[in-house]
Amino acid sequence: MGDPRKPKKSYHRPRRIWTTDQLNAELYILGSFGLRNKRELWKAQTEVARFRNQARALLALATEVRTEKESRLLKSLNRLGLVNESASLDDVLNLKIEDLLERRLQTIVMKKAGTKSPHQARQVVVHGHVSIGDRIVNLPAYIVKKEEEDLIRLRVNMLSSSSSTQIPKE
């Protein structure tokens, strides 16, 4: 069953991590989305690759078997906000890592709350100043579902760094 203290890795790193083009592309994504380290990037890449592999495997199946599994995959990706309702498997195959990183709580807080940088948005999330509905979420990598997007709020008791007054709710 495995040792519970050593969970299975949730990412695969690239085979060659020292190529110049790859280093530059990874550094740009890390900076623009405010990721902490390359492991977060590799986790997102692995997740997108998993979705694309599922779509590729469905294309290889017979039509009768494929329809149910295809609708299940498209419905789950639609719930996450990665594809629209009228999407096909081609849209799943065209998913990019940026599509998944746009659905992270940190990125959505950066856009909705108007923070100055993705790093400031990460700090707001990690310090527990963001709630989705009535629960506090302090995980910047949390993938926000479509129905949860309107429920994201900054908490009322968030204090300003310059003074000890409370910031009014939006």
ABEGO torsion letter per residue (X at the ends): XEBAABBBBABBBBABAABAAAAAAAAAAAAAAGBABAAAAAAAAAAAAAAAAAAAAAAABBAAAAAAAAAAAAAAAAAAGABBAABBAAAAAABBAAAAAAABAAAAAAAAAGBABAAAAAAAAAAGABBBEABBBABAABBBBAAAAAABBBBAABBBAABABBBBBX
